[in-house]
Amino acid sequence: MSRNAFHYESTNEAGHLRPPSMISAFSRRYLLCALVLCTLGLTSLIGVVSFNVRALQTEVDAIFFTPHPEASSQSLNSMQAQLETLSTVLPDYAQPRLLLAKLYLIRAKVGMDANSARPDFLSAARHQLEQIRMRQPAHYPAIGLTVWLEAQLGLPLDERLPTLRLALYNGGLEKTNQWLLGPVVVADWQHLPDDLRALSGPMIKSMLSEQESRYRLIEAMYNHQRFLPFTQFSPNRDTSYLLRTLHAIYVSPKIR
């Protein structure tokens, strides 16, 4: 077979030979249509996943940020199954993994299997956070939750400082991140290096300026009997007076 015959094997409906340029144009149109359909399908899938994640985020965060959460094993199992499915469908989408990590942390302290399976839940939560940070190293919610988890695990401060420093640089002024970082900073304050104390200042001032965040931060101060060091970051005189008053009520009598 000659080279020309090889290039003109393809024919149209009328039986005439179709030039290579027509074959190439047809292939390009076919590929373009396929790509458009794939993109539309992926966009629709992401939209469905995002909608489901937003609904689950409200539920998970409401339980996670409650001091003494209560949730049935059935509801926790249901949320876990949904989040595991969503994280499998879109493995590079960080939000389902982040919520799954929070849910594992909830299960480590809530429910019938909290005591026996606590190490497994903590390990599973850490794995999800590692997966997020491996794909998105600057994902500040995952960094913040890692700081909180490492503190809960009782890791030495020297091991936790790099992650804490990174978290304060990336997302220290984000509200949900502050709820995780604020109590950790208060707990570790006496042993923090000067640069991290200074880096924590804008976050503490921001938390003291907002009612819900202020409550969480002052609760941590009460738990650790530590109020006065944070007056330097007070946003106004009233807050400074409040912190000094709390120190006088809860700390000063014990010192005497």
Backbone torsions as a table, in degrees:
resi	resn	phi	psi	omega
1	MET	NA	134.2	-178.6
2	SER	-76.7	165.0	-179.4
3	ARG	-64.0	-38.2	-180.0
4	ASN	-65.3	-40.2	-179.5
5	ALA	-64.3	-37.8	179.9
6	PHE	-60.6	-39.5	-177.4
7	HIS	-77.8	-12.6	-177.5
8	TYR	-119.2	29.2	178.9
9	GLU	-68.7	-38.8	-175.0
10	SER	-71.9	138.7	-178.9
11	THR	-124.2	159.7	175.3
12	ASN	-90.2	-173.2	-175.3
13	GLU	-63.7	-29.6	-179.0
14	ALA	-81.9	0.9	178.7
15	GLY	88.2	1.7	179.5
16	HIS	-82.9	152.5	179.9
17	LEU	-67.4	136.1	-180.0
18	ARG	-99.5	126.1	-179.3
19	PRO	-63.3	152.5	179.3
20	PRO	-56.7	-34.9	-178.2
21	SER	-62.6	-36.6	178.5
22	MET	-68.8	-38.4	178.0
23	ILE	-63.1	-43.2	-179.3
24	SER	-64.1	-42.7	-179.7
25	ALA	-64.0	-42.9	178.7
26	PHE	-61.6	-42.6	179.7
27	SER	-63.1	-40.4	-179.6
28	ARG	-65.5	-41.6	178.6
29	ARG	-64.2	-39.9	179.7
30	TYR	-63.8	-45.6	180.0
31	LEU	-64.8	-39.3	179.3
32	LEU	-62.9	-44.6	178.3
33	CYS	-62.0	-41.2	179.7
34	ALA	-63.9	-41.9	179.0
35	LEU	-64.8	-41.1	178.7
36	VAL	-62.2	-44.5	179.8
37	LEU	-64.3	-41.4	178.3
38	CYS	-63.4	-41.6	179.6
39	THR	-64.1	-44.0	178.7
40	LEU	-62.9	-41.0	179.2
41	GLY	-64.1	-42.6	179.6
42	LEU	-66.4	-40.1	178.8
43	THR	-62.4	-43.0	178.5
44	SER	-63.6	-41.2	179.7
45	LEU	-63.1	-44.9	179.0
46	ILE	-62.1	-39.3	178.5
47	GLY	-61.9	-43.7	178.8
48	VAL	-65.0	-45.0	179.5
49	VAL	-62.2	-43.9	-179.5
50	SER	-61.3	-41.4	178.7
51	PHE	-61.8	-46.1	179.9
52	ASN	-66.3	-37.3	-179.8
53	VAL	-65.9	-41.3	180.0
54	ARG	-61.1	-41.0	179.2
55	ALA	-65.3	-42.3	179.8
56	LEU	-70.6	-32.6	-179.1
57	GLN	-61.5	-41.3	178.9
58	THR	-59.7	-44.1	-179.0
59	GLU	-68.0	-47.9	-175.7
60	VAL	-65.6	-46.5	-178.2
61	ASP	-65.0	-35.4	178.8
62	ALA	-61.4	-37.7	178.7
63	ILE	-78.2	-43.4	-173.9
64	PHE	-62.4	-41.4	-175.4
65	PHE	-91.9	9.1	173.9
66	THR	-88.2	129.3	-176.6
67	PRO	-55.9	-41.7	-179.6
68	HIS	-127.9	77.5	-173.5
69	PRO	-69.7	149.8	174.3
70	GLU	-130.4	127.5	179.2
71	ALA	-155.5	141.0	-179.6
72	SER	-75.5	151.8	177.9
73	SER	-60.8	-34.4	-179.4
74	GLN	-63.4	-45.5	-179.3
75	SER	-68.0	-38.0	178.0
76	LEU	-65.9	-41.8	177.1
77	ASN	-60.8	-41.8	-178.7
78	SER	-64.8	-46.6	179.4
79	MET	-64.1	-39.8	179.9
80	GLN	-63.2	-43.1	-180.0
81	ALA	-62.7	-41.2	179.7
82	GLN	-65.3	-44.6	-177.8
83	LEU	-68.7	-36.6	177.3
84	GLU	-64.9	-37.9	176.9
85	THR	-65.6	-45.9	-178.5
86	LEU	-64.1	-39.9	-179.9
87	SER	-70.7	-24.5	176.3
88	THR	-77.5	-39.4	-179.3
89	VAL	-64.6	-44.1	178.8
90	LEU	-126.7	82.1	-174.3
91	PRO	-64.0	-23.0	-179.3
92	ASP	-90.7	-2.0	178.7
93	TYR	-86.3	114.4	-168.0
94	ALA	-72.2	-33.0	-169.3
95	GLN	-61.6	-43.8	176.8
96	PRO	-60.2	-37.8	178.4
97	ARG	-66.5	-39.5	179.2
98	LEU	-63.6	-44.8	178.5
99	LEU	-66.7	-34.9	178.4
100	LEU	-65.6	-39.9	176.5
101	ALA	-61.4	-44.1	178.4
102	LYS	-62.9	-39.4	-180.0
103	LEU	-65.7	-40.3	176.6
104	TYR	-61.8	-38.4	178.4
105	LEU	-68.1	-35.4	174.6
106	ILE	-62.9	-45.1	-177.4
107	ARG	-68.3	-20.4	177.7
108	ALA	-71.2	-16.9	-179.4
109	LYS	-129.4	-1.8	-178.4
110	VAL	-129.1	140.3	174.8
111	GLY	101.9	171.1	-174.5
112	MET	-64.7	-31.7	-175.0
113	ASP	-99.0	14.2	-176.2
114	ALA	-62.8	-43.4	-176.4
115	ASN	-72.9	-49.5	-174.8
116	SER	-70.5	-34.7	-174.8
117	ALA	-105.4	9.1	-175.4
118	ARG	-54.4	-48.8	179.7
119	PRO	-59.0	-37.2	179.7
120	ASP	-67.2	-41.1	179.4
121	PHE	-65.9	-41.8	178.7
122	LEU	-63.6	-41.5	178.2
123	SER	-64.9	-40.1	179.7
124	ALA	-66.1	-39.0	178.4
125	ALA	-63.9	-44.0	-179.4
126	ARG	-64.1	-37.4	178.8
127	HIS	-62.6	-43.4	179.3
128	GLN	-62.1	-42.0	179.4
129	LEU	-65.8	-38.5	177.4
130	GLU	-64.0	-38.7	178.7
131	GLN	-63.9	-40.2	178.5
132	ILE	-64.8	-48.2	-174.9
133	ARG	-71.4	-24.5	175.5
134	MET	-67.4	-37.9	-179.9
135	ARG	-85.1	-35.2	-178.2
136	GLN	-133.8	85.6	-174.5
137	PRO	-58.2	-26.9	-177.8
138	ALA	-99.7	18.3	-178.4
139	HIS	-72.0	98.5	-169.1
140	TYR	-65.8	-33.0	176.8
141	PRO	-64.4	-36.2	178.2
142	ALA	-69.2	-36.6	178.1
143	ILE	-65.9	-44.7	179.8
144	GLY	-62.1	-42.5	179.8
145	LEU	-68.8	-31.8	175.9
146	THR	-63.8	-42.2	176.9
147	VAL	-58.2	-47.8	-179.2
148	TRP	-62.4	-43.5	-178.6
149	LEU	-65.8	-42.6	-179.7
150	GLU	-62.8	-35.0	176.8
151	ALA	-67.9	-40.9	178.8
152	GLN	-64.2	-33.3	-179.9
153	LEU	-76.5	-9.8	178.2
154	GLY	75.2	27.4	178.1
155	LEU	-67.5	147.4	178.9
156	PRO	-57.0	145.5	-177.2
157	LEU	-57.7	-40.0	-179.4
158	ASP	-57.4	-33.8	179.0
159	GLU	-76.6	-26.5	-175.6
160	ARG	-90.3	-17.5	-173.9
161	LEU	-59.7	-43.0	-179.7
162	PRO	-59.3	-41.4	-179.7
163	THR	-70.2	-39.5	177.7
164	LEU	-62.4	-43.5	178.9
165	ARG	-61.7	-43.3	178.9
166	LEU	-63.6	-39.7	-179.3
167	ALA	-66.2	-38.9	179.7
168	LEU	-69.9	-33.1	175.4
169	TYR	-71.1	-36.4	-174.0
170	ASN	-115.1	88.3	173.6
171	GLY	101.6	16.1	179.4
172	GLY	-65.9	-18.4	-179.9
173	LEU	-102.0	5.0	176.4
174	GLU	-83.9	132.3	-170.4
175	LYS	-56.6	-53.0	-177.1
176	THR	-65.6	-30.1	176.0
177	ASN	-70.5	-36.9	178.6
178	GLN	-62.1	-38.0	-179.8
179	TRP	-63.2	-25.7	177.3
180	LEU	-87.6	-43.2	-173.3
181	LEU	-80.2	-36.9	-176.2
182	GLY	-54.1	-54.3	179.4
183	PRO	-61.5	-33.1	178.8
184	VAL	-67.1	-44.0	179.2
185	VAL	-62.1	-42.9	178.8
186	VAL	-61.3	-44.4	-178.1
187	ALA	-64.0	-36.9	-174.6
188	ASP	-96.7	2.8	-167.6
189	TRP	-51.8	-46.2	-175.2
190	GLN	-60.7	-24.6	-174.8
191	HIS	-110.4	3.7	180.0
192	LEU	-76.2	140.5	173.9
193	PRO	-65.7	159.7	-174.5
194	ASP	-59.2	-37.8	-177.6
195	ASP	-66.2	-33.9	178.9
196	LEU	-75.4	-32.0	174.5
197	ARG	-62.6	-45.5	178.5
198	ALA	-64.1	-39.4	179.8
199	LEU	-66.6	-28.8	179.5
200	SER	-77.3	-18.9	-174.1
201	GLY	-54.0	-53.1	180.0
202	PRO	-59.3	-36.2	178.4
203	MET	-66.2	-44.9	-179.4
204	ILE	-63.8	-44.1	178.1
205	LYS	-60.2	-42.1	178.4
206	SER	-62.5	-43.1	-179.4
207	MET	-66.9	-38.6	179.0
208	LEU	-70.5	-15.5	-178.7
209	SER	-89.0	-13.7	-175.6
210	GLU	-118.9	131.3	-168.3
211	GLN	-56.5	-52.8	-175.6
212	GLU	-66.9	-40.1	178.6
213	SER	-69.9	-36.2	179.1
214	ARG	-61.1	-42.4	179.2
215	TYR	-59.1	-44.3	-178.9
216	ARG	-66.2	-39.3	-178.5
217	LEU	-69.9	-43.9	-179.5
218	ILE	-67.0	-32.5	175.0
219	GLU	-61.5	-40.5	177.3
220	ALA	-66.6	-39.1	177.2
221	MET	-61.7	-41.7	178.9
222	TYR	-64.2	-43.8	-179.2
223	ASN	-59.8	-32.3	-177.5
224	HIS	-106.6	6.0	178.0
225	GLN	51.7	53.0	-173.8
226	ARG	-144.1	102.7	-177.3
227	PHE	-120.2	-46.7	-171.4
228	LEU	-59.2	-37.5	-177.7
229	PRO	-59.1	-20.0	-173.1
230	PHE	-98.9	0.4	176.0
231	THR	-65.3	-25.8	179.5
232	GLN	-64.4	-18.9	179.7
233	PHE	-106.3	10.7	-177.0
234	SER	-64.7	137.4	-178.7
235	PRO	-79.6	-15.0	-178.4
236	ASN	-161.8	172.5	-177.0
237	ARG	-66.1	-37.3	-178.7
238	ASP	-61.5	-41.8	179.9
239	THR	-68.3	-39.6	177.3
240	SER	-61.0	-43.3	179.1
241	TYR	-63.2	-39.9	178.9
242	LEU	-61.6	-46.0	-178.4
243	LEU	-65.6	-39.5	178.5
244	ARG	-67.2	-37.1	178.8
245	THR	-65.9	-43.6	178.5
246	LEU	-63.1	-38.0	176.5
247	HIS	-63.0	-44.1	-179.0
248	ALA	-63.8	-35.0	-177.5
249	ILE	-78.5	-45.8	-169.2
250	TYR	-101.5	-24.9	-173.7
251	VAL	-107.4	-49.9	-175.4
252	SER	-53.9	-46.6	-179.8
253	PRO	-58.0	-33.7	-179.7
254	LYS	-72.3	-32.8	179.6
255	ILE	-67.0	-39.1	178.6
256	ARG	-65.1	NA	NA
